[in-house]
């Protein structure tokens, strides 16, 4: 599961894209690890997929005639080959502080679940106040850096 799938209503297509992409990346990671070139936790850009889905929902692309992957690849080609830009060059809208605080809270809950197993023992040390504070500081630092872009 993914945090977007579990906690944000109306994100079916985004969720499907995230899960499909994660499965593809997991398959690539397994094949790369066999070759000795395993990359842990790669960063994925879903900007092209988000744009393709939004364009279809707004009627700019006929999803019946143009498959999602074809639309995504065409958008990527236009951005990278024709315009010489990266996926990170798209302007982004940052969620308001209420949504960001909710994301932070969900992320902290997720981290706590990852680090503590159900019987209360810990898999990698206790997730204490200090770790939560560090996580929160990094979260807000990332938000501020993204807002500057």
N, C-alpha and C positions, 0 to 999 in steps of 0.2 A: 504494500500500500504506500501511498504518498500523502503527505500532509495536505496538498491541494485537493486531492480526491476525497479525503476524509472530513475536511472541515469547511470547504467553500462550496456553497450551493451553485448550481448552474455552470459547473466547470467540467461537464462530461467530456467534451472534445479535448480540452486541455489535458485532462486526466488520462484519456486514452493515448494521447500523444506522448505524455511523460512515461507511461508504462511501456508503450511500444519502444520508445527510445531507450529506456533502461534495459529492456530485454535484449535489444540489439547490441547495446554497449556491453552487457554481460557476456554475450556470445563472443564478441570481439576480444574481450579481456581474457576469456578462457583460451581462445586460439592464440592470442599474443603471449599468454603465460607459458604455453607449450613451447613457443619459440624463444622464450627467455626475455621478452620485452613487455612485461606486464606493467600497466599504468594503474595506480590505485586512485580511485575516486576522481575520474576525469571530469573536468568542467564542461558542461554541455550548453550550447546556445539553442534555445527553442524559439528565438525571435521569428525565424522564417515560418515555422509551423503556426505560431500564434497569428501571424499576419495572414497566412493562407486560410485559416479557420475564420478569422474575422471578415476577410474579403468574401468568403462564401456566405456567411451569415448576413452580410449586408447586400448580397446579390451582385457583387462585382465579379464573382467567379461562379460559373454554373458547376456545382459540385457533382451533378449527375454526369456531365460530359467531361469534366477535368478532375481526375483523381487528386486527392490531397497531396500525395507525394510528388506528382507532376507539378502542381501549383507551387509547392514548397521549393522544389528545385529551380523552377523558373524565377521565383523571387530571389533566391540565393544567387543565381547566375547574374541577374540584373544588378543586384547590390554589389557583388564582388568583382564580376568581370567587366560589365559595362560601366559601372560607376567607380570601381576601384576602392570600394569601402568594405568594412567588416560588419559582422552582425552587431557589434557593439556601437556602431555609429548611428543607429536608429535613435531618435529622441524617445525618452522613456518618461512616463508619468509615474511619480512615486505615490504610493498609497498614503492616505492621511494618517496622522499619529494614532488614531483609534485602531485602525487596522494593523498598523505596525506593532502596536503594543500587544494586540491579539496574536500576531505572528510570533512575537518574542515569547509570549506566555506558552504558546503551543510548542515552540522549539525547546524551551526549557523543560517542559513536561516530557517531551520526547527524549531529550538527553538523559533525564532522570530515569526514565524507563529503560533506556539502553544500558545504563551503567549499574542499575540495581535489579537483581532478579527477584522474583515474587516472594521468596522467603525472607527477604530483608538483607541477605548477604550481598556482597558487591562483587562484580566481575573485575573491576579495575580500580578499586579504591572507592571510598564514599564520595558521592556527589554532594559536596558541602556548599556552604554559603560562599566561600572564596571562589570555587569553580563557577558557581552561578553568576557571581559578580563579574568575573573575567569574561564569561560567555556574553553577558549583557553588554559590557563595555565594547566588546568586539562587534556585536550586532549593531549598536548605535554608530560606531566608527564606520562600519561598512555602509550604513544608511547615509551618513553624511557624505562619504566619498562618492556614492552613487548619485546623490542629489547635485553634486558639483558638476557632473558630466553633462 
